[in-house]
């Protein structure tokens, strides 16, 4: 308990507590509330737009996963950020033991699920899901099953990984009426927790984020190398959506990196990071939930003429080829008329302007 009460060893849960700065007590909650409001509005708009797209049979697997990302960001902003804002304002824990146990666990589950869902977009198809007509219902159903199974697996892994944070979070008293929420693993679990704090960030953040960025960078690089070749409208949309997903994944990784760095730094036994760095890292974490909807709405405006297709399948590419052929035919109407009007024509003998050439051939 003496070690726990020494502030240099305290691992706070739910936000930094017992910080004496008055500026932090007022400025940080205001910033978090502003992030919550703007981010909630942005994610709601993204979900409504994607719902409208699916209602008009313009949905795709990528859009389904992006809707899941928006819902996860909405949960982070509405359920996690207000807890931090209240904790910073009160400088102590006032939400009870249940919230103390679940605050960090739920937030880490949501953050991990968002990173893994963005990684799953590398597997998803971008072309619109065909609307089943008549008896052809099997392919759309298989695609929907894949999405449901992927999201179920992602959330199962994300919920199970931070369970130690749920088990070892507890309320402690400091003074007469002051409570703080801290993570206090028992001494017998020290070796396990040391391994956990190394494996957990690697599997839920570092590896998925690195894989996602590498995949989209490679895909975009291949598209740029083939830029000299004539490309259809579907391929151009493919490059655009790849760039959007690369920006969204890169922004998520960049804004979450300080929080995961502070998390690993503190729990691996190094010196406690500066309070300002810890607060700044948490603000960036919630800012990531605002950055993704901002990127999606600014770089992917809804256009009815595109029929909701970011990356067309074979049928769409075939349609583009036909359109290009039709356009080429329109470019030379006079030449086509010239040859059509003179194909298999017969010249009468009395109207032949050069009859001697015909007579020489007959001889």
VOBA-1610 file (N, C-alpha, C; in pm, whole numbers, padded with zeros to 5 digits, always signed):
BEGIN
Unk+00083-00120+00000Unk+00000+00000+00000Unk+00087+00125+00000Unk+00200+00122+00072Unk+00289+00238+00070Unk+00343+00263-00071Unk+00376+00155-00140Unk+00424+00169-00278Unk+00313+00223-00367Unk+00191+00176-00345Unk+00079+00222-00425Unk+00049+00368-00401Unk+00062+00412-00279Unk+00031+00551-00247Unk+00138+00648-00293Unk+00256+00595-00326Unk+00359+00681-00384Unk+00319+00714-00528Unk+00297+00840-00556Unk+00240+00880-00685Unk+00325+00838-00803Unk+00455+00823-00783Unk+00541+00786-00895Unk+00517+00644-00942Unk+00448+00561-00860Unk+00421+00424-00898Unk+00273+00399-00927Unk+00188+00499-00913Unk+00044+00478-00929Unk+00010+00467-01077Unk-00064+00362-01111Unk-00114+00341-01246Unk-00263+00375-01244Unk-00296+00499-01277Unk-00434+00543-01269Unk-00520+00478-01376Unk-00644+00453-01342Unk-00744+00400-01435Unk-00850+00507-01454Unk-00888+00531-01580Unk-00993+00628-01608Unk-00946+00770-01615Unk-00817+00794-01627Unk-00766+00930-01636Unk-00675+00964-01520Unk-00590+01064-01542Unk-00497+01108-01438Unk-00574+01173-01325Unk-00544+01133-01202Unk-00612+01185-01083Unk-00510+01247-00988Unk-00561+01330-00898Unk-00479+01397-00796Unk-00379+01492-00857Unk-00408+01543-00975Unk-00318+01641-01037Unk-00355+01780-00987Unk-00260+01855-00932Unk-00295+01981-00867Unk-00321+02097-00962Unk-00291+02086-01088Unk-00304+02200-01179Unk-00448+02240-01203Unk-00480+02367-01180Unk-00615+02416-01204Unk-00644+02429-01353Unk-00542+02458-01433Unk-00564+02467-01577Unk-00607+02334-01636Unk-00547+02226-01588Unk-00586+02094-01634Unk-00729+02063-01596Unk-00770+02104-01479Unk-00905+02074-01430Unk-01012+02138-01515Unk-00984+02252-01576Unk-01085+02320-01656Unk-01065+02302-01806Unk-00940+02310-01852Unk-00915+02307-01997Unk-00939+02169-02056Unk-00888+02064-01991Unk-00899+01930-02048Unk-01044+01885-02060Unk-01131+01901-01958Unk-01271+01864-01978Unk-01339+01939-02091Unk-01309+02067-02107Unk-01369+02144-02216Unk-01325+02089-02352Unk-01196+02058-02364Unk-01145+02002-02489Unk-01210+01867-02518Unk-01221+01783-02416Unk-01282+01651-02436Unk-01429+01662-02474Unk-01500+01755-02413Unk-01642+01771-02448Unk-01656+01819-02592Unk-01569+01912-02633Unk-01573+01956-02772Unk-01545+01843-02870Unk-01447+01759-02836Unk-01417+01643-02921Unk-01535+01547-02924Unk-01599+01526-02810Unk-01713+01434-02804Unk-01826+01482-02895Unk-01859+01610-02887Unk-01972+01662-02965Unk-01943+01656-03115Unk-01827+01708-03154Unk-01795+01710-03298Unk-01777+01569-03352Unk-01710+01482-03276Unk-01690+01346-03323Unk-01819+01266-03330Unk-01909+01286-03232Unk-02036+01215-03235Unk-02119+01256-03355Unk-02121+01385-03386Unk-02196+01432-03503Unk-02136+01373-03632Unk-02003+01374-03643Unk-01940+01321-03762Unk-01966+01172-03782Unk-01954+01095-03676Unk-01977+00951-03688Unk-02123+00919-03714Unk-02215+00995-03657Unk-02357+00974-03687Unk-02386+01003-03834Unk-02326+01108-03888Unk-02346+01138-04030Unk-02290+01027-04118Unk-02173+00975-04082Unk-02115+00865-04159Unk-02207+00742-04156Unk-02260+00709-04039Unk-02349+00594-04028Unk-02477+00615-04107Unk-02532+00737-04103Unk-02654+00765-04179Unk-02629+00756-04329Unk-02516+00809-04375Unk-02484+00802-04518Unk-02467+00658-04562Unk-02395+00578-04482Unk-02376+00437-04519Unk-02507+00360-04513Unk-02592+00392-04416Unk-02724+00328-04410Unk-02806+00363-04535Unk-02798+00488-04578Unk-02868+00529-04699Unk-02811+00456-04822Unk-02681+00437-04825Unk-02620+00366-04937Unk-02669+00221-04943Unk-02674+00155-04829Unk-02723+00017-04829Unk-02871+00012-04864Unk-02948+00112-04821Unk-03089+00115-04856Unk-03114+00130-05005Unk-03022+00189-05077Unk-03034+00205-05221Unk-02952+00101-05297Unk-02923-00010-05231Unk-02852-00123-05294Unk-02714-00080-05345Unk-02646+00008-05272Unk-02511+00050-05309Unk-02409+00012-05202Unk-02443-00082-05118Unk-02354-00121-05011Unk-02242-00211-05061Unk-02141-00224-04979Unk-02027-00312-05008Unk-01970-00361-04876Unk-01878-00455-04886Unk-01817-00508-04766Unk-01734-00402-04694Unk-01664-00319-04770Unk-01585-00213-04707Unk-01676-00115-04635Unk-01788-00081-04696Unk-01881+00012-04631Unk-01938-00046-04503Unk-01963-00177-04501Unk-02012-00241-04379Unk-01908-00232-04268Unk-01781-00254-04301Unk-01676-00245-04200Unk-01654-00100-04155Unk-01666-00005-04247Unk-01653+00135-04208Unk-01768+00179-04118Unk-01885+00123-04141Unk-01997+00152-04051Unk-01969+00097-03911Unk-01906-00020-03903Unk-01868-00076-03774Unk-01762+00012-03705Unk-01669+00066-03783Unk-01568+00157-03726Unk-01635+00283-03672Unk-01732+00337-03746Unk-01802+00457-03701Unk-01881+00429-03573Unk-01944+00312-03564Unk-02017+00277-03442Unk-01922+00262-03323Unk-01805+00205-03347Unk-01706+00191-03240Unk-01656+00327-03194Unk-01628+00416-03288Unk-01585+00551-03251Unk-01695+00624-03173Unk-01819+00602-03211Unk-01929+00666-03139Unk-01936+00616-02995Unk-01912+00487-02974Unk-01911+00432-02838Unk-01797+00490-02756Unk-01680+00506-02819Unk-01566+00565-02747Unk-01597+00707-02704Unk-01657+00786-02793Unk-01682+00927-02764Unk-01795+00946-02663Unk-01896+00862-02668Unk-02012+00883-02581Unk-02001+00811-02447Unk-01923+00703-02440Unk-01917+00624-02318Unk-01783+00633-02245Unk-01676+00663-02317Unk-01543+00665-02255Unk-01493+00807-02228Unk-01505+00894-02327Unk-01453+01030-02310Unk-01520+01107-02197Unk-01654+01098-02179Unk-01714+01170-02065Unk-01660+01125-01930Unk-01625+00997-01917Unk-01568+00949-01791Unk-01435+01019-01764Unk-01352+01032-01868Unk-01224+01103-01850Unk-01247+01250-01818Unk-01343+01313-01885Unk-01369+01454-01859Unk-01412+01477-01715Unk-01498+01391-01662Unk-01542+01404-01524Unk-01427+01378-01427Unk-01343+01281-01459Unk-01229+01250-01371Unk-01130+01366-01366Unk-01103+01426-01480Unk-01013+01541-01480Unk-01073+01659-01404Unk-01202+01675-01412Unk-01265+01788-01343Unk-01267+01767-01192Unk-01298+01645-01148Unk-01306+01618-01004Unk-01171+01584-00943Unk-01075+01542-01023Unk-00942+01504-00976Unk-00945+01387-00878Unk-01051+01309-00887Unk-01065+01188-00805Unk-01169+01101-00873Unk-01190+00983-00816Unk-01287+00890-00877Unk-01418+00896-00800Unk-01526+00925-00873Unk-01657+00941-00809Unk-01764+00852-00871Unk-01726+00755-00952Unk-01824+00676-01027Unk-01843+00536-00973Unk-01781+00501-00863Unk-01806+00370-00802Unk-01710+00262-00850Unk-01720+00148-00786Unk-01626+00039-00812Unk-01651-00029-00946Unk-01778-00040-00987Unk-01806-00107-01115Unk-01746-00029-01232Unk-01768+00102-01233Unk-01710+00184-01339Unk-01558+00185-01331Unk-01503+00176-01213Unk-01358+00169-01198Unk-01303+00043-01265Unk-01374-00068-01250Unk-01327-00194-01307Unk-01343-00199-01458Unk-01444-00132-01512Unk-01477-00146-01654Unk-01431-00029-01740Unk-01385+00080-01682Unk-01354+00200-01761Unk-01243+00173-01863Unk-01126+00134-01817Unk-01014+00110-01909Unk-01038-00015-01992Unk-01101-00115-01933Unk-01126-00240-02007Unk-01213-00213-02129Unk-01321-00138-02115Unk-01411-00112-02227Unk-01344-00022-02330Unk-01271+00078-02285Unk-01205+00167-02381Unk-01101+00093-02462Unk-01021+00010-02398Unk-00919-00064-02472Unk-00983-00166-02567Unk-01096-00223-02527Unk-01166-00316-02617Unk-01213-00243-02743Unk-01267-00123-02727Unk-01313-00046-02842Unk-01198-00004-02932Unk-01088+00042-02872Unk-00973+00086-02951Unk-00913-00030-03028Unk-00900-00146-02963Unk-00846-00262-03033Unk-00939-00308-03144Unk-01071-00306-03118Unk-01167-00347-03221Unk-01161-00255-03342Unk-01143-00126-03319Unk-01134-00032-03432Unk-01010-00060-03516Unk-00896-00082-03453Unk-00773-00110-03528Unk-00784-00240-03606Unk-00841-00343-03545Unk-00855-00471-03613Unk-00958-00464-03726Unk-01062-00384-03709Unk-01162-00369-03815Unk-01103-00298-03935Unk-01020-00197-03912Unk-00952-00131-04023Unk-00858-00229-04094Unk-00796-00318-04018Unk-00712-00420-04081Unk-00795-00516-04166Unk-00919-00543-04123Unk-01006-00634-04198Unk-01051-00574-04330Unk-01044-00441-04347Unk-01083-00382-04475Unk-00989-00424-04588Unk-00868-00470-04553Unk-00777-00517-04658Unk-00827-00645-04722Unk-00911-00718-04652Unk-00968-00843-04704Unk-01101-00820-04774Unk-01168-00712-04743Unk-01303-00689-04794Unk-01301-00642-04938Unk-01412-00668-05007Unk-01429-00622-05144Unk-01496-00485-05144Unk-01458-00405-05243Unk-01506-00268-05250Unk-01624-00252-05344Unk-01647-00351-05429Unk-01757-00335-05523Unk-01890-00354-05454Unk-01997-00296-05507Unk-02128-00306-05442Unk-02175-00449-05431Unk-02242-00479-05321Unk-02300-00611-05300Unk-02422-00623-05390Unk-02426-00726-05472Unk-02538-00741-05564Unk-02667-00768-05488Unk-02774-00706-05534Unk-02905-00729-05473Unk-02958-00860-05525Unk-02994-00957-05440Unk-03041-01087-05487Unk-03174-01073-05559Unk-03181-01129-05677Unk-03305-01130-05753Unk-03339-01274-05789Unk-03466-01305-05776Unk-03510-01440-05808Unk-03450-01541-05713Unk-03385-01644-05768Unk-03327-01748-05684Unk-03180-01728-05654Unk-03117-01626-05711Unk-02973-01603-05690Unk-02949-01530-05559Unk-02958-01601-05449Unk-02940-01541-05317Unk-02816-01590-05246Unk-02751-01690-05298Unk-02640-01750-05225Unk-02517-01661-05214Unk-02466-01599-05323Unk-02345-01516-05308Unk-02361-01400-05210Unk-02470-01316-05216Unk-02481-01210-05116Unk-02487-01262-04975Unk-02553-01376-04954Unk-02561-01431-04819Unk-02425-01475-04768Unk-02341-01530-04856Unk-02207-01571-04815Unk-02124-01449-04776Unk-02136-01340-04850Unk-02061-01220-04816Unk-02105-01164-04682Unk-02236-01162-04657Unk-02285-01112-04530Unk-02237-01199-04415Unk-02232-01331-04436Unk-02184-01421-04331Unk-02036-01393-04301Unk-01958-01366-04403Unk-01816-01336-04381Unk-01800-01210-04297Unk-01877-01106-04325Unk-01867-00982-04250Unk-01909-01004-04106Unk-02020-01073-04084Unk-02068-01098-03948Unk-01966-01181-03869Unk-01911-01282-03932Unk-01813-01365-03864Unk-01687-01289-03830Unk-01641-01203-03922Unk-01521-01124-03897Unk-01542-01028-03780Unk-01655-00959-03778Unk-01682-00865-03669Unk-01698-00937-03536Unk-01763-01054-03538Unk-01777-01131-03414Unk-01642-01175-03360Unk-01553-01220-03448Unk-01419-01261-03406Unk-01338-01143-03354Unk-01348-01029-03424Unk-01274-00910-03383Unk-01316-00866-03245Unk-01447-00860-03218Unk-01493-00813-03088Unk-01465-00914-02978Unk-01467-01042-03011Unk-01433-01143-02911Unk-01288-01128-02866Unk-01198-01113-02964Unk-01056-01094-02931Unk-01035-00963-02856Unk-01103-00858-02900Unk-01083-00727-02838Unk-01135-00722-02695Unk-01241-00795-02667Unk-01297-00797-02531Unk-01213-00884-02438Unk-01157-00991-02492Unk-01084-01085-02407Unk-00943-01036-02373Unk-00878-00966-02463Unk-00739-00926-02439Unk-00723-00836-02316Unk-00804-00731-02298Unk-00782-00644-02183Unk-00849-00690-02054Unk-00880-00819-02042Unk-00942-00869-01919Unk-00857-00843-01794Unk-00723-00855-01800Unk-00644-00821-01680Unk-00667-00681-01630Unk-00696-00587-01717Unk-00726-00452-01672Unk-00858-00447-01595Unk-00948-00534-01631Unk-01074-00544-01557Unk-01054-00610-01421Unk-00969-00712-01418Unk-00952-00788-01293Unk-00873-00712-01188Unk-00774-00634-01229Unk-00682-00573-01134Unk-00711-00425-01106Unk-00819-00371-01162Unk-00857-00233-01130Unk-00935-00232-00999Unk-00904-00137-00913Unk-00970-00133-00782Unk-00971+00011-00729Unk-01065+00034-00638Unk-01075+00164-00572Unk-00984+00167-00450Unk-00915+00276-00432Unk-00831+00296-00315Unk-00866+00432-00254Unk-00852+00441-00124Unk-00881+00566-00054Unk-00753+00647-00036Unk-00768+00775-00048Unk-00655+00864-00024Unk-00711+00985+00050Unk-00692+00986+00176Unk-00752+01089+00258Unk-00886+01042+00313Unk-00959+01134+00368Unk-01085+01100+00434Unk-01195+01065+00333Unk-01219+01153+00233Unk-01331+01133+00141Unk-01287+01124-00004Unk-01161+01095-00029Unk-01110+01092-00166Unk-01083+00949-00208Unk-01135+00913-00325Unk-01112+00781-00382Unk-01037+00797-00514Unk-00949+00704-00539Unk-00879+00698-00667Unk-00896+00558-00724Unk-00900+00551-00856Unk-00912+00424-00926Unk-00776+00390-00986Unk-00719+00278-00945Unk-00585+00241-00988Unk-00583+00096-01032Unk-00480+00060-01106Unk-00455-00079-01143Unk-00346-00132-01053Unk-00378-00235-00976Unk-00285-00289-00877Unk-00276-00440-00890Unk-00197-00492-00987Unk-00181-00638-00998Unk-00110-00694-00876Unk-00146-00814-00832Unk-00078-00874-00718Unk+00065-00912-00753Unk+00145-00928-00651Unk+00287-00959-00673Unk+00306-01094-00741Unk+00214-01187-00716Unk+00228-01320-00777Unk+00205-01317-00929Unk+00141-01213-00978Unk+00113-01202-01122Unk+00211-01109-01192Unk+00320-01074-01128Unk+00413-00977-01186Unk+00475-01027-01315Unk+00518-01154-01319Unk+00580-01207-01440Unk+00479-01216-01555Unk+00359-01261-01522Unk+00256-01269-01626Unk+00222-01132-01681Unk+00207-01034-01595Unk+00170-00900-01640Unk+00284-00836-01720Unk+00407-00866-01684Unk+00520-00814-01761Unk+00515-00866-01905Unk+00485-00995-01922Unk+00470-01052-02056Unk+00346-00997-02126Unk+00239-00982-02050Unk+00114-00931-02107Unk+00131-00790-02162Unk+00200-00704-02091Unk+00217-00565-02134Unk+00306-00553-02257Unk+00379-00659-02292Unk+00457-00660-02415Unk+00378-00719-02532Unk+00303-00825-02504Unk+00230-00894-02611Unk+00104-00818-02650Unk+00033-00766-02551Unk-00097-00703-02575Unk-00089-00584-02672Unk-00001-00485-02653Unk+00005-00376-02751Unk+00051-00422-02889Unk+00138-00524-02892Unk+00188-00570-03022Unk+00077-00635-03105Unk-00006-00718-03041Unk-00108-00792-03114Unk-00231-00709-03146Unk-00263-00611-03064Unk-00385-00533-03086Unk-00361-00398-03153Unk-00236-00355-03161Unk-00210-00227-03226Unk-00095-00232-03326Unk+00025-00268-03280Unk+00144-00253-03364Unk+00136-00339-03490Unk+00110-00468-03475Unk+00106-00556-03592Unk-00011-00526-03685Unk-00136-00512-03635Unk-00246-00479-03729Unk-00226-00346-03800Unk-00181-00244-03727Unk-00161-00113-03791Unk-00051-00120-03896Unk+00060-00186-03865Unk+00169-00198-03962Unk+00125-00277-04085Unk+00052-00385-04064Unk+00004-00464-04178Unk-00090-00384-04266Unk-00183-00309-04205Unk-00280-00230-04282Unk-00210-00124-04365Unk-00119-00051-04303Unk-00047+00054-04375Unk+00039-00004-04487Unk+00108-00113-04460Unk+00192-00174-04562Unk+00109-00223-04680Unk-00007-00279-04652Unk-00093-00330-04759Unk-00140-00218-04849Unk-00190-00110-04790Unk-00244-00002-04872Unk-00134+00077-04942Unk-00017+00090-04880Unk+00095+00155-04947Unk+00139+00074-05068Unk+00146-00057-05053Unk+00183-00143-05166Unk+00080-00137-05277Unk-00049-00140-05239Unk-00154-00134-05341Unk-00153-00001-05415Unk-00138+00108-05341Unk-00135+00240-05405Unk-00010+00256-05490Unk+00103+00202-05445Unk+00226+00210-05525Unk+00210+00135-05656Unk+00146+00019-05652Unk+00123-00055-05776Unk+00031+00021-05870Unk-00069+00089-05813Unk-00159+00168-05897Unk-00087+00286-05961Unk+00004+00349-05888Unk+00078+00462-05942Unk+00173+00416-06052Unk+00235+00300-06036Unk+00327+00250-06138Unk+00257+00220-06269Unk+00127+00185-06262Unk+00051+00158-06383Unk-00032+00277-06426Unk+00005+00395-06377Unk-00076+00514-06409Unk-00063+00552-06556Unk+00050+00515-06620Unk+00066+00551-06761Unk-00029+00475-06851Unk-00070+00355-06810Unk-00162+00277-06891Unk-00302+00337-06883Unk-00380+00326-06990Unk-00517+00378-06984Unk-00599+00300-06883Unk-00669+00372-06796Unk-00746+00309-06690Unk-00892+00344-06704Unk-00977+00251-06669Unk-01121+00276-06673Unk-01162+00355-06549Unk-01289+00399-06548Unk-01340+00473-06432Unk-01339+00388-06307Unk-01363+00258-06320Unk-01363+00171-06203Unk-01225+00163-06139Unk-01120+00155-06220Unk-00985+00148-06164Unk-00945+00280-06099Unk-00990+00389-06154Unk-00962+00517-06091Unk-01031+00529-05956Unk-01153+00479-05948Unk-01221+00479-05818Unk-01152+00386-05720Unk-01096+00276-05770Unk-01022+00185-05684Unk-00902+00254-05621Unk-00828+00329-05700Unk-00713+00402-05646Unk-00756+00507-05545Unk-00869+00571-05571Unk-00917+00675-05479Unk-00956+00616-05346Unk-01028+00503-05347Unk-01070+00441-05222Unk-00949+00385-05147Unk-00852+00332-05218Unk-00729+00286-05154Unk-00660+00401-05081Unk-00656+00518-05144Unk-00596+00634-05080Unk-00674+00677-04957Unk-00807+00672-04965Unk-00890+00710-04849Unk-00866+00615-04733Unk-00864+00485-04759Unk-00842+00388-04653Unk-00700+00398-04596Unk-00603+00432-04681Unk-00468+00452-04632Unk-00462+00573-04539Unk-00529+00682-04576Unk-00531+00801-04490Unk-00601+00773-04358Unk-00714+00701-04363Unk-00787+00671-04240Unk-00704+00581-04148Unk-00642+00478-04204Unk-00560+00387-04123Unk-00436+00458-04070Unk-00375+00543-04152Unk-00257+00616-04106Unk-00290+00716-03996Unk-00403+00787-04009Unk-00443+00880-03904Unk-00474+00807-03774Unk-00540+00693-03784Unk-00571+00616-03664Unk-00443+00569-03595Unk-00348+00515-03672Unk-00223+00467-03614Unk-00142+00581-03553Unk-00136+00694-03622Unk-00055+00806-03574Unk-00113+00866-03445Unk-00245+00877-03437Unk-00307+00938-03319Unk-00313+00843-03200Unk-00310+00713-03225Unk-00311+00617-03114Unk-00171+00583-03065Unk-00068+00615-03143Unk+00068+00579-03105Unk+00110+00639-02971Unk+00084+00768-02942Unk+00125+00821-02810Unk+00058+00751-02693Unk-00070+00717-02706Unk-00140+00649-02597Unk-00083+00511-02571Unk-00058+00435-02678Unk+00000+00302-02659Unk+00144+00311-02610Unk+00216+00413-02651Unk+00353+00430-02602Unk+00353+00461-02453Unk+00264+00551-02409Unk+00255+00581-02266Unk+00208+00460-02187Unk+00115+00384-02244Unk+00066+00263-02177Unk+00180+00164-02154Unk+00260+00138-02257Unk+00369+00041-02244Unk+00481+00096-02157Unk+00508+00223-02172Unk+00615+00287-02095Unk+00589+00276-01945Unk+00468+00305-01905Unk+00435+00303-01762Unk+00435+00163-01704Unk+00381+00068-01778Unk+00356-00064-01721Unk+00473-00160-01734Unk+00577-00122-01805Unk+00696-00206-01812Unk+00801-00167-01709Unk+00764-00080-01614Unk+00853-00050-01504Unk+00945+00067-01525Unk+00930+00140-01636Unk+01013+00257-01657Unk+00960+00373-01572Unk+01031+00483-01574Unk+00985+00598-01501Unk+00850+00645-01555Unk+00770+00696-01467Unk+00638+00742-01508Unk+00652+00858-01607Unk+00579+00854-01722Unk+00591+00964-01819Unk+00535+01093-01761Unk+00574+01206-01814Unk+00519+01333-01765Unk+00368+01335-01774Unk+00306+01403-01679Unk+00159+01409-01677Unk+00106+01475-01803Unk+00176+01578-01849Unk+00131+01644-01971Unk+00131+01552-02091Unk+00231+01465-02101Unk+00237+01370-02211Unk+00122+01269-02201Unk+00092+01222-02081Unk-00018+01127-02064Unk-00152+01191-02101Unk-00174+01315-02061Unk-00298+01383-02095Unk-00307+01408-02244Unk-00197+01453-02303Unk-00194+01478-02447Unk-00221+01350-02525Unk-00169+01237-02479Unk-00191+01110-02547Unk-00338+01070-02542Unk-00404+01095-02429Unk-00546+01060-02419Unk-00631+01152-02506Unk-00595+01279-02516Unk-00668+01370-02604Unk-00654+01326-02750Unk-00535+01283-02789Unk-00515+01235-02926Unk-00594+01107-02951Unk-00607+01023-02849Unk-00685+00901-02866Unk-00829+00932-02904Unk-00891+01029-02837Unk-01028+01066-02870Unk-01034+01145-03000Unk-00926+01215-03032Unk-00924+01286-03160Unk-00924+01190-03277Unk-00870+01071-03259Unk-00872+00973-03368Unk-01013+00934-03406Unk-01105+00939-03309Unk-01245+00907-03338Unk-01313+01019-03415Unk-01252+01138-03419Unk-01303+01249-03501Unk-01235+01253-03637Unk-01111+01207-03644Unk-01034+01218-03768Unk-01088+01126-03876Unk-01125+01004-03839Unk-01170+00908-03941Unk-01298+00954-04010Unk-01404+00994-03939Unk-01522+01045-04012Unk-01493+01170-04094Unk-01403+01255-04045Unk-01367+01374-04123Unk-01301+01334-04255Unk-01212+01235-04251Unk-01147+01188-04373Unk-01247+01126-04468Unk-01337+01044-04416Unk-01434+00977-04501Unk-01529+01075-04568Unk-01572+01177-04496Unk-01669+01271-04553Unk-01605+01373-04647Unk-01479+01403-04629Unk-01414+01501-04716Unk-01354+01436-04841Unk-01306+01313-04829Unk-01241+01248-04943Unk-01333+01156-05020Unk-01448+01120-04963Unk-01543+01030-05030Unk-01681+01093-05032Unk-01702+01205-05106Unk-01836+01262-05114Unk-01930+01168-05185Unk-02054+01161-05142Unk-02155+01073-05204Unk-02197+01131-05336Unk-02183+01055-05441Unk-02221+01098-05575Unk-02313+00994-05635Unk-02431+01036-05672Unk-02529+00941-05725Unk-02487+00887-05859Unk-02410+00966-05935Unk-02371+00918-06066Unk-02272+00803-06058Unk-02206+00786-05945Unk-02112+00675-05934Unk-02183+00546-05893Unk-02311+00555-05859Unk-02392+00440-05821Unk-02332+00365-05705Unk-02264+00438-05619Unk-02215+00379-05495Unk-02102+00283-05513Unk-02039+00277-05626Unk-01934+00177-05650Unk-01799+00242-05641Unk-01722+00204-05539Unk-01588+00256-05530Unk-01497+00180-05623Unk-01503+00048-05615Unk-01417-00035-05699Unk-01506-00133-05772Unk-01512-00122-05901Unk-01605-00205-05976Unk-01552-00343-05997Unk-01642-00439-06005Unk-01605-00575-06034Unk-01588-00593-06184Unk-01590-00717-06225Unk-01568-00748-06365Unk-01681-00692-06451Unk-01804-00700-06400Unk-01917-00651-06477Unk-01908-00501-06496Unk-01864-00432-06394Unk-01854-00286-06404Unk-01743-00247-06499Unk-01630-00321-06494Unk-01521-00290-06584Unk-01562-00317-06728Unk-01641-00425-06748Unk-01692-00451-06881Unk-01778-00339-06931Unk-01860-00284-06842Unk-01944-00170-06881Unk-01861-00050-06919Unk-01750-00027-06845Unk-01663+00084-06879Unk-01597+00063-07014Unk-01558-00061-07045Unk-01496-00088-07175Unk-01594-00063-07288Unk-01721-00103-07266Unk-01822-00078-07368Unk-01844+00072-07386Unk-01842+00142-07274Unk-01862+00286-07283Unk-01749+00353-07359Unk-01623+00304-07330Unk-01509+00362-07401Unk-01516+00330-07550Unk-01558+00207-07587Unk-01570+00172-07728Unk-01676+00257-07796Unk-01787+00277-07724Unk-01893+00360-07779Unk-01845+00504-07798Unk-01762+00550-07705Unk-01709+00686-07717Unk-01616+00698-07837Unk-01536+00594-07860Unk-01448+00597-07976Unk-01528+00598-08106Unk-01639+00524-08108Unk-01722+00525-08227Unk-01782+00662-08252Unk-01814+00733-08143Unk-01870+00866-08158Unk-01767+00966-08209Unk-01641+00938-08185Unk-01538+01035-08221Unk-01517+01045-08372Unk-01552+00939-08451Unk-01527+00936-08595Unk-01654+00901-08671Unk-01761+00979-08658Unk-01885+00945-08728Unk-01873+00964-08878Unk-01799+01067-08926Unk-01789+01094-09069Unk-01712+00984-09140Unk-01605+00934-09077Unk-01527+00827-09139Unk-01610+00701-09154Unk-01687+00671-09049Unk-01771+00551-09057Unk-01874+00567-09169Unk-01934+00685-09182Unk-02031+00708-09288Unk-01966+00700-09426Unk-01842+00749-09435Unk-01771+00745-09563Unk-01754+00602-09611Unk-01706+00516-09523Unk-01681+00378-09565Unk-01810+00299-09580Unk-01908+00329-09499Unk-02035+00257-09511Unk-02104+00291-09642Unk-02095+00419-09680Unk-02162+00460-09803Unk-02092+00409-09928Unk-01967+00362-09916Unk-01891+00319-10033Unk-01858+00171-10031Unk-01914+00098-09938Unk-01887-00045-09931Unk-01979-00120-10027Unk-01924-00210-10111Unk-01999-00293-10205Unk-02084-00210-10301Unk-02027-00100-10348Unk-02100-00016-10443Unk-02074-00063-10586Unk-02170-00039-10673Unk-02159-00078-10815Unk-02173+00047-10901Unk-02076+00069-10990Unk-02076+00186-11078Unk-02127+00144-11215Unk-02228+00213-11263Unk-02281+00185-11396Unk-02178+00219-11503Unk-02190+00149-11619Unk-02093+00171-11726Unk-02099+00312-11781Unk-02219+00364-11795Unk-02230+00496-11854Unk-02194+00608-11758Unk-02179+00575-11631Unk-02142+00674-11533Unk-01999+00659-11484Unk-01924+00567-11546Unk-01786+00545-11505Unk-01700+00660-11555Unk-01633+00734-11463Unk-01552+00849-11509Unk-01423+00810-11579Unk-01377+00686-11561Unk-01252+00641-11626Unk-01279+00508-11696Unk-01351+00506-11804Unk-01385+00376-11867Unk-01266+00307-11929Unk-01160+00381-11966Unk-01045+00315-12030Unk-00970+00222-11935Unk-00973+00252-11805Unk-00907+00163-11710Unk-00981+00030-11703Unk-01112+00035-11709Unk-01191-00088-11704Unk-01168-00168-11831Unk-01155-00102-11949Unk-01132-00173-12073Unk-00995-00239-12075Unk-00893-00170-12018Unk-00758-00230-12014Unk-00757-00355-11927Unk-00830-00351-11816Unk-00833-00470-11730Unk-00904-00585-11802Unk-01004-00557-11880Unk-01074-00664-11952Unk-00984-00726-12058Unk-00897-00646-12121Unk-00806-00701-12220Unk-00698-00784-12154
//
